[in-house]
Amino acid sequence: MEEQRYIVFLFPSVSYALKAEKILKAAGTAHKLIPVPRHISSDCGVCLRTTEDKQLDVAGELLGRVKWDKVVLL
């Protein structure tokens, strides 16, 4: 059985992450707001996690609506 892989979208601030969550919730796109993993950044903050296969769906919903810094595979 293959293990589920996740990606996280990192944002410039918490307000961007909250806006992204609102957009994705309205669109019905699967996601979860989580603390930024320590191995990615020691800064305090939140990021948006989704499954690797949903990366393009999430990016499509957010494109032009919310700025993100980068996407990282967990």
Residue, then its C-alpha position, 0 to 999 in steps of 0.5 A: m500500500e502506497e503512503q499518502r504524500y502531502i505538500v504545504f503551501l507557505f505564505p508571507s503571513v498568517s493573514y494570507a493563509l487564512k484567506a487561502e483557507k477561506i477560498l478553499k473552503a468555499a470551493g470545497t477543496a480538501h486542505k488543512l491549516i497546520p503549524v509550519p513544520r520545524h524542519i521547513s522553518s523555525d518561524c512561528g506561523v501556519c501553512l496550508r497542507t493538502t495531498e500531493d495529488k490536489q496541488l494543482d487544484v489548490a494552486g488553481e483556486l489560489l492563483g491571482r487571489v492569494k500570494w504564496d511563497k513556496v510549495v514544499l513536499l513533506 
